[in-house]
Amino acid sequence: MPASWTTTIGRVAFINCDPLFTGLDPSWSVLAAPPSWLTGHVLRRDCIIAPIPAADFAEHHEELMLVPDIGIGSAGEVGSVLLFGDQPIETMKRIAVPTDSASSVALLRWLLVERGLEVDFVRMGPDLDAMLGVADGALIIGDRALDGARQRPGSVRMDLGQAWSERLGLPMVFGVFVARRDANLSDVKAAHAALVERLAAFEAGGDARAAVLERAHAHTGLDHERLDRYFGEVFNRLGEADRDGLHAFLSQVCALAKPPTWAWDEPLAREVAS
């Protein structure tokens, strides 16, 4: 466990949060882990806040609260949550899904049900070739999805962010920042402010944006042009429309019966139309 959980912020081990963490003040300790692992880290007080799958928040909503303004979302193509396969989705009988993300798996199940399709799922490690060796389709997320699309563009069968937006006309929020409900609110706000400061610098362009692109390039090998486009497909600042999309996901996909609790902002009162 980190020496001080009140100065530790969790981050996903993918590039989709780089705009929030690149150049972060070194007084903050950063705990990097796969998305689903971070849920346990927050619950165990290993870190004060962290981005976790939205579906994990639904499962643990009695213990966690949402931190406003920041997350991992898309308004159409996300580019890094992809279903691969060498045949049409309609003929797939078995799909391999990764063990490291709850939201993308829950969303895929929902999208297939919406299409009237029945598919068997097998959970396994996120290796595209291995997954397609045992199943008709493979769900891959994060940096591996970006790399898979580069290497096998003809095998991309569905961008889940785009499919969600086409179905509901709303943005899709895959990851949310959360804190424990019993966390000290001043500590949560301090961590939130540090991340928002870095995001604002990235959004302003210049050296901060260049540093994010360079870090992402070093991590993934993707060229700067593709990365620049990717950071337009995925975003980290959540507005009102994104809240609508998140609330729709939590209620329709995760069957969360009541509005989520926000750390210092009341949830939207109106219902989201399906």
N, C-alpha and C positions, 0 to 999 in steps of 0.2 A: 504494500500500500504506500502511496506517496506520503512524504513527511507531513504535509498539510493539505488536507482535502479541500480546504476553503480557498487555496490558491492554485488548485489544479483544475484544468478544463479538459474534458474528453474531446477527442476528435476522431472522425472516421479515417481509416487507413486508405482512403481514396483521395483523388485530387479534387473532388467536388466541393470540399470545404476550404481549399487553398486560399480563396480570397479573404476568408475570415482569420486565417492563422499565419499567413506569410507576413513576417515582420512584427509579429506579436511581441509585446514587451517581455523581455526575458524574466521579469519578476513572476510571470505566470508559468507554472509547470504544465506541460501538455502530455496527456496520456492517449496515445494512438492505439486504436483497436478496430476490428471489424464492427459494423453497425450493431449487430445483435449482442455482441459482447459488452458494448458500452451500456446497455440497459442494466446489466448486472453490476457494472462499476458504479453507476449512479445510485442504485438501490443499496449497495454496500458502503456508500459514502467514500468511494475512492476518488471521486471528483465532484465539484460543486454543480456544474452543469455539463451536458454533453448532448450531441445530436444522436438520436436513436430512431429506428424505424417507427413510422407513425402507428403501425399495427401493434408494436410493442407498448406504445403509450396507451392504446386502447385496453390492452390486457392488464396494465398496471396503473390505470387511471386513478384508483383510490389512493395510491401512494405518491403519485407524481403530479406535477403541474407543468403546463406549457409556458415556455419563455417566449414573449412576443418578438416580432420583427424579423427574426432570423430562422432559417431552416434550409431545406434542400428541396427545390421545386422546379417545375417546368410548366410552360403554357403552350403545350404542343409537344413537339419532339424533345425528348430528353437526351437521346444519344447514348446513354449509358445504362439503360434498362431494356434489354433486347431479348426477344425470343428468336432463336436460330433454328433452322431445320432445312432439310433438302427436299421437302414436300410441302404442299399447302397445309395450313393449320387445320382445315376441315377434315383432312385425312389422317391427322396425327392421333394415335391411340395411346401413346405413352410419352410423357414429357419429364425430363430431368430438371429439377429445381435446386438452387444452391442452399446450403445450410446457413449462410451468413446474412440473410436478409428476410425479414418477415413481411414487410410492406409489399415488396415486388411479388412475392409468392401469393399473398392474399389477393392482390390486384389481378394477377393472371387468372387465378381461379374464378374470380368474379366476372372478368371479361369473357371467359370461355362459357360460363353459365349463361351470360347475357346473349351469347351467340347460339345457345342451345346445344353446346358441344359437351360430350362426356369423355373425359380423359383420365387415365391413370397417372399418378405422379410418383416419382421416385426421388428421394433426397440424396444428394451426394456432393462431394467437393466440387468447387467451381472450376472445372477443367473442361473446356468446350469439346475437345476431341474425345475425351473419355465419356462425356455425357452423351454425345451423339453416337457413341459406339454401343450404347445400351438403350437408347430411346430415339423416338422420331423427332423430338424437339428438345431444345436446351435453353433454359432461362439463365442469362448471364448479366451481372450488374457491375457497375463501377468501371475501373480502368480496364479490366479484362474484357468488358463489353466493347469499349472503344477499340481495343486492339483486335478483338474478334471481327468487328465490322470492317476494320482496315484490311485484315487478311482474307476474310470470306464475305465480301459485300453481298454476293448473290444469295447467301444463306440467311440473311436477316428477313424474318417473316413478320415481325411486329415490334414497333417501338411502343412500349406500354404507356409512356406519357402521352404520346399522340393518340393512342386508342382511347384513353380515358377522356381526353379533351374533346375528341370527336363524339363520344357517347354522351357526355354531360354538358359540354360547352363551358367547362371550368378548368382552372389550373389543377395540376396534381402535385400534392406535397408528399414526397416520399419520406423525408426525414424531418424531425422536429427537435428543437432544443428543449430539454426538460431539466427540472430540478426536483428534488424531494419536496414534498409539501411542508416538511418540518425544517427545511433549510433556512438559514438566516437570510432574510430578504436583502439586506445590505450587501452581503457577499455575492448573492446571485446577481444583483444589479451591477456590481463592480465588474464581474466577469462578462456580463452582457455588454456593458459599455466598452470594454476593451475590444471585444469582437466587432461591435458595430463600428468602432473607430477604424479598424483595419478594412472593413468592408467599404466604408465611405471613401477611404483612400484608394482602394481598388477601383471603385466606380468613377472616381475623378480622373482615372487614367494616369499617364505619366509613368514615373519610376515604379510606383506600387503595382500597377497592372503588369508592367514589363517583368517585374520580379516574380509575380505569380505565374506568368506564362513560361518563364525560364525554369522555375522550379518544377512545373508540371511537365515540361519537355524532358527534363533530366530524369524524371520519375517514370515517364511512359514511353519516351522515344517518339511520340507524335510530333508532327511539325507544328510550328507556331501558328500557321494559318488555321489548321484544324482545331487547335486548342482555343484560339481566339473565337472561333465559331461556337465551340462547345460551351464556353463561358457566357454565351448568349442563349444557348438552349437550356442550360441549367442555371438557376439563380439562387441566391442566398437571402435576399431581402423579401420578406413576406408582407404583402399589403392586404387590403380588405377582400379582394377577389380570391386571393390565395387562401384566406381563412374560410371563405365559402367552399372552396374546393376541398380543404382539409376537413371541414365539418361534414361534407357530403361523403368523403371517404370513410370517416370514423363511423358515421351512422349507417351507410348503405353497405359498405364492404366489411366493416368490423362489428356491426350490430351494436354500437355504443348507444345506449338508450337515452342518455342525457348529454347536454352540452359539456364540452371539456372545460376544465378549470385553468384559467390563465394566471400567471404569477402576480401581475399587478394591473390587469386589464380585464374587465368583465367580458365574457364571451358574447358573440352576437346573438341577439334575442330571436331574430327572425329565422324561420326554417329555410333550409336550402331546397329549392325545387329539384325534383329528380328529372 
